[in-house]
Each structure stands twice: as structure tokens, then as C-alpha cells.
């Protein structure tokens, strides 16, 4: 698990937003990243899937509530075991 990393992502309008990488975890052979936007006053992270396209890792926003819940549950379990 990685923590305290800051990354910048661009949206479809080329607007840049900085995020803290709260955690990365692998579930069912899929890697996920939980990101926290730095420019918003929130403690709710966003879940992204790490996928490889043309040899590059990209982050793909997860929209499925079921998949988000699965990642959130795994992250909570990870925190409980630390």
C-alpha cells in the first residue's frame, strides 16, 4: 500500500486537479487507487481502476457502486489489520 503521494490529473476539459493517493490495492487481479482531491474540503475518496493502455498505466474512474463498495470494504479491512 502506498500513501502520501500527490498526483495531478487532467479531466476531459484539460482542467488539472491535484489528488493525494490515499492507497493502492489489488483485488481479484485488478489494481485500484483511492484518491482524495486536494482542492475540495472532503474526506471522501474517489476510486479509480489502474489499467494499462499502449504500455502506459492510466486511471479509469470507477462508476459502479458495487465495485466502489468492494474497494471501500477491502480498504477498511486493511486499516483494521494495521
Backbone as a ProteinNet text record, in pm:
[ID]
protein_1_A
[PRIMARY]
XXXXXXXXXXXXXXXXXXXXXXXXXXXXXXXXXXXXXXXXXXXXXXXXXXXXXXXXXXXXXXXXXXXXXXXXXXXXXXXXXX
[TERTIARY]
84.3	0	88.5	55.2	130.1	46.4	113.2	41.6	122.7	56.7	119.8	182.6	126.1	172.4	74	126.2	42.5	57.2	-55.5	-53.8	-148.8	-126.8	-213	-279.5	-411.6	-487.7	-556.3	-574.2	-648.3	-782.3	-888.4	-1019	-1037.2	-1156.1	-1181.9	-1171.8	-1175.6	-1162	-1020.7	-926.6	-786.9	-768.4	-867.8	-854.7	-774.9	-670.1	-585.4	-637.4	-633.7	-672.4	-568.1	-525	-429	-502.8	-447.6	-504.6	-394.4	-432.8	-344.6	-383.2	-283.8	-308.1	-316.4	-437.3	-458.7	-410.4	-439.2	-398.8	-409.6	-330.3	-348.6	-363.1	-453.5	-470.9	-512.4	-480.6	-511	-620.1	-726	-838.8	-873.7	-881.2	-920.2	-838.3	-706.5	-612.7	-632.3	-704.1	-723.6	-668.1	-589.1	-532.8	-624.1	-646.4	-730.4	-651.4	-689.4	-630.2	-742.8	-725.2	-819.8	-754.2	-818.8	-762.4	-850.6	-785.5	-855.3	-821.9	-924.3	-896	-847.5	-736.7	-677.9	-749.1	-819.7	-883.6	-1027.1	-1071	-1205.3	-1195.7	-1289.3	-1292.8	-1378.3	-1319.5	-1390.6	-1295	-1351.6	-1271.3	-1315.9	-1397.6	-1446.7	-1358.6	-1293.5	-1204.3	-1279.7	-1212.3	-1264.7	-1188.6	-1258.7	-1197.6	-1169.8	-1045.2	-1003.5	-944.4	-964.9	-904.4	-776.7	-668.4	-542.2	-540.8	-542.4	-542	-422.5	-379.5	-267.3	-319.7	-287.3	-321.7	-196.2	-164.2	-45.2	80.8	90.2	208.4	215.2	111.9	109.6	-1.9	27.9	-76	-160.3	-292.8	-384.2	-485.9	-547.4	-650.1	-786.7	-873.8	-1008.5	-1107.1	-1187	-1281.2	-1380.6	-1403.5	-1498.1	-1634.3	-1734.3	-1869.1	-1962.7	-1927.8	-2012.8	-2014	-2132.5	-2144.3	-2095.9	-2123.6	-2082.9	-1929.8	-1863.3	-1717.2	-1656.1	-1716	-1669.1	-1682.5	-1795.5	-1817.5	-1715.3	-1683.4	-1586.2	-1449.2	-1407.9	-1278.8	-1280.5	-1389.7	-1400.4	-1394.3	-1463.8	-1460.7	-1319.7	-1250.3	-1113.8	-1019.9	-1039.2	-955.2	-980.5	-1107.2	-1140.1	-1080.3	-1086.1	-1029.3	-876.9	-815	-671	-634.4	-712.1	-686.8	-704.5	-804.3	-828.7	-714.9	-648.8	-541.7	-405.1	-396.3	-266.6	-238.1
-118.2	0	124.1	220.1	344.6	456.3	550.6	664.6	791.3	905.8	1037.5	1073.4	1030.9	1069	1168.9	1272.4	1371.5	1354.2	1345.5	1336.3	1441.3	1476.9	1571.3	1499.4	1510	1450.1	1559.4	1533.7	1625.2	1561.9	1644.2	1593.6	1610.6	1579	1585.2	1727.3	1829.4	1969.1	2022.6	1932.1	1965.9	2046.5	2045.4	2110.1	2017.6	2073.2	1994.1	1997.9	1881.7	1870	1784.6	1830.3	1753.8	1660.6	1540.6	1438.9	1380.1	1341.8	1259.4	1114.4	1031.8	888.2	832.6	804.2	754.7	610.2	530.5	389.7	331.3	228.3	142.7	0.7	-74.6	-212.4	-298.5	-425.8	-520.3	-615.1	-621.8	-710.4	-788.2	-918.8	-1003.3	-970.9	-958.9	-930.2	-793.4	-703.5	-567.1	-471.2	-374	-275	-153	-102.9	14.7	120.6	245.9	357.3	438.1	474.8	562.1	699.4	798.2	932.8	1032.6	1130	1235.5	1369.3	1440.5	1569.4	1671.2	1739.7	1834	1968.7	2002.8	2133.5	2134.1	2024.6	2016.8	1985	2038.1	2011.3	1886.9	1771.3	1645.3	1538.2	1440.1	1325.8	1200.3	1219.4	1107	1090.2	976.4	949.4	901.8	909.8	860.4	733.4	637.2	509.6	505.5	470.7	456.3	317.1	264.3	137.4	170.7	99.7	118.7	19.3	72.1	-12.9	24.2	-69.8	-45.7	-32.8	80.4	103.4	146.5	76.4	108	114.6	24.2	16.6	119.4	204.1	306	276.9	300.2	287.7	414.1	395.2	508.8	479.5	585.1	570.4	586.8	490.6	490.3	500.5	607.8	630.3	515	467.1	357.7	417.7	383	435.6	335.7	208.6	103.1	108.7	129.4	132.1	1.6	-109.5	-240.2	-251.1	-203.6	-208.8	-111.9	7	104.7	47.2	-15.1	-76.3	-186.4	-265.5	-374	-316.8	-210.1	-147.7	-82.8	-14.4	50.4	-52.5	-164	-269.7	-326	-347.6	-401.5	-301.5	-172.2	-69.3	-62.1	-67.1	-65.2	-186.1	-301.7	-422.9	-408.7	-348	-324.4	-235	-129.6	-37.4	-106.2	-192.7	-263.7	-358.3	-411.2	-508.8	-444.6	-312.7	-246.3	-222.4
0	0	0	-86.2	-93.2	-32.8	34.2	90.3	70.6	88.9	85.9	-48.1	-157.7	-290.1	-348.8	-413	-478.1	-629.6	-699.7	-845.1	-901.7	-1026.6	-1096.4	-1212.2	-1219.2	-1328.1	-1407.7	-1537.2	-1623.4	-1657.6	-1652.7	-1692.6	-1843.5	-1892.1	-2036.4	-2092.5	-2005.3	-2047.5	-2024.1	-1995.6	-1967.7	-1839.5	-1751	-1620.2	-1529.7	-1467.6	-1379.8	-1236	-1171	-1030.5	-960.6	-843.2	-764.6	-668.6	-655.1	-566.8	-480.6	-360.1	-278.2	-303	-329.3	-342.8	-201.7	-156.7	-21.1	-9.6	-112.4	-109.5	-248.8	-272.2	-388.8	-336.4	-395.7	-353.6	-470.8	-461.2	-567.8	-520.1	-599.6	-569.2	-695.1	-683.1	-796.7	-921.4	-905.6	-1014.9	-1079.4	-1013.3	-1062.7	-958.9	-1005.3	-913.7	-909.1	-788.1	-765.7	-690.9	-712.7	-638.9	-576.3	-450.8	-382	-375.4	-437.3	-446.9	-374.5	-311.9	-238.8	-305	-357.4	-421.5	-319.4	-351.2	-257	-256.9	-364.8	-373.2	-321.4	-264.2	-207.9	-59.5	17.4	160.6	184.9	156.9	171.7	222.8	288.7	329.9	255.6	152.4	73	-50.5	-58.7	-170.3	-292.8	-406.1	-532.4	-568.1	-627.7	-661.8	-812	-844.2	-983.3	-1003	-1121.8	-1160.7	-1237.5	-1207.5	-1278.7	-1394.6	-1517.1	-1636.5	-1723.5	-1805.5	-1895.4	-2037.8	-2101.2	-2240.9	-2314.2	-2422	-2501.6	-2415.9	-2319.4	-2235.5	-2123.9	-2110.5	-2005.4	-1906.6	-1778.4	-1676.6	-1676.5	-1681.9	-1672.3	-1563.5	-1512.7	-1409.6	-1474.1	-1447.5	-1502.8	-1386.2	-1385.8	-1276.7	-1266.7	-1145.4	-1122.3	-1090	-1170.7	-1150.7	-1083.9	-1087.6	-1032.3	-879.4	-821.7	-675.5	-613.8	-680.5	-629	-623.4	-728.2	-732.6	-630.4	-616.8	-516.6	-376.6	-348.4	-216.8	-189.3	-291.8	-275.8	-238.4	-305.8	-277.9	-139.4	-105.7	25.4	137.9	120.9	222.5	240.1	128.7	135.8	203.2	174.8	236.4	387	427.4	570.5	642	576.9	636.4	649.6	550.1	554	671.9	693.3	804.8	939.8	949.5	1074.9	1109.1	1007.2	1029.5	1049.2	1039.7	1059.7	1205.2
[MASK]
++++++++++++++++++++++++++++++++++++++++++++++++++++++++++++++++++++++++++++++++++

